[in-house]
Amino acid sequence: MVIASRARLADARKILRKRGNPSLLNRYRLDRQRLACRTDRRALILAILQFLAILLTALALVPGGAHAMAAPNKMRLPQERYLAVQQIYRGWALAGIAPVAAMVADFSLAFSLRGAPAAFWPILAGGLCVAATLVLFFIRIWPANQATDNWVSTPPDWAALRTRWEYGHIANAALTLIGLGLVVAGVLAV
């Protein structure tokens, strides 16, 4: 039997000592140790979830942040140079793993903290911001990649596609940054 409050634990200890029954006292100690182990395990899992949520959300910010930082300089480039610069993004498709992993970590952490509203709501909102970046990617950025064959060819409306692609990444970075701030705020509220 696990007794929750400290006062009741102290009372139980006194009773067990008066009775002089060592098996009951040992059972009480074992129950208390099991409760401590269970509590320690939960605290460890929560700490790991917190770490992963912050780390993965920060990693999700890296590609969008890089695009946002480069956008002002790239927007001034003529067509041939812009297409040449775009080739540095070959292989960046793997960066799409980070927002998906961040979203899973954020929602898992929010679910584990559903009983603590001060932490739950900001973390859930942060996860929703990261989810919105994926929606934004497939609505604004992916079509531009497809229309230009990943910036190998230039259709007649390439300048409009460039604007759509660059500003899509800037919005993506802003949403991810807001999401990261919300996740950190939620973790600090625990």
N, C-alpha and C positions, 0 to 999 in steps of 0.2 A: 504494500500500500504506500503510495507516494503522498505525502502531506505537503500542501502548498505553502501556507503562510509560515513565517519564522516563529511566531508565537506558538503555533500548534506544533511545530517541530520541537521547540524547547520543552513543551508540555509532554510530548511523546517520549522524549529522552528521559525526563524525570520519572515517568511511569515505568519505563523499561528498566531503569536502574533500581527502582524500589522493588520490582518483582524479582529482580536478580536472574532473569531468564536470558542467558547469553545468546541463545539462538534468535530470539526476537530482536535483540540489540544488533546482532550481526545482520539480520534481514533488513532492519531499518538502515544500517550503514550501506548495505549493498544497494537498496532502493535509492538512497541519496546519491551514491556514486553513479548509478545508472542515469538518474535525472541530470546530474552534472555533465556526464558524457554526452547525453542527448542534447543538452543546451549548448555545450561546446561545439558539437557537430553542426548544429543549426547556425550558430554564430559564424563558424568557419565557412559554411556554404554561402551565407549571406555576404560575408566579406569577399569571397571569390566572385560572386555575382556582381557585387558593386564594382570591383576592380575590372572585370570583363566588360561591363556596361560602359564604364568611362573610357577604357582603352579602345574598345572597338568603335565607339562613337567618335573618338578622336581620330582613329585611323580612317574612318569614313570621311572625315573632313579633309584629309590630305589631297586626294585627287581633285576634288572640287575647289579647294583652296589654291592649288597650283594653277588650275585653269583661270580662276578669278584673278590671281596675281599677274598672270601673263596676258590677260585679255586686253588691257589698255594698249600695250605695245603691239599686239597682233592685229588689232582692229585697224591700225594705220598701214598695214602692209598691202602691197599690190597683190593681185591674184596669184601670180607664179610663186612669189615668196611665201605667201600664206599657205599655199598647198605644200610647199617644201617644208615649212615649219610644222605643219600638221602631221607629217610622217613620224615625228618623235613620239607620237602617241600610239604607235603600233605596239600591241601587246598589253595595252592598258585595260583590256576587257576583264582581266583578272581582278582589277580594282573593284569590280562590281560585287565581289564577295564581301568586302568590308561593310557596306551599308546593310546587306542582308543579315550578316552576322551581328551587327550592331542592333538592328531591329529585334532580332531574336533575344539578344542579351537584355536589351531595355525592357521588352515585354515580360521576360522571365523575372527580372528584378521587380518590376511593378507588381506582377502577380504575387511574388513572395512577400511583398510589403502591403498587400491589399488591406490589412488591418491598421495601417498607419497612414491616414489621409494626407498628412503634411509631406510625406515622402512619396506616396503612391501617385498623386496627381501630377506633380512635376515630371516624374520619371515616365509616366504614361504619355504625357504631352511630348516629352523628348523623343520617345519611341515613335509617336505619330508624326513628328517632324521628319524623322529619318525615313519613315514609310512614305511620306509625301515627296521626299527627294526621288524615290524610285518611280513614283507616279509621274513626277515632273520629267524625269529622264526619258521615260517611254512616250510621253506626249510631245516634248519639245526637242530633245537632243537626238534620240534614236532616229526619228524621221529624217533629220538633216544628215545623219551618218549614212542612212540608206540611199537618200537622193544623190549623194556625192560618191557613193561606193567607198565610204570611209575616207573621204577627202583625197581620192585618187583622180576622179573626174570632176569637171566643173559644168554643171548645168547652167542655162542662161540666167537663172535667178540665184546664182551662187552668193551674191552679196547679202541677200535677204536670209539665205540659209546660214551664212556665217554669223549674222547678227543674232538670229534665233539660237544658234548653237552656243555662242559665247555668253549671251545673256541668260540662257538656260543654265549654264554652268555656274554663273555668278549667283543666280537665285538658289541653285542647289547648294552652293557653299554657304550662303546665308542661312538657309533652313537647317543645314547640318550644324552650323555654329550655334544657332538658337537651341537646337536639340541637345547639343553637348552641354550648354549652360544649364538647361533644365534638368538634365540627368545629374549633373554635379550638384545643383541646388537640392534635388531630391535626396541624394546620398548624404549631403551635409545635414539634412533634416532628420535623419535616422537617429 
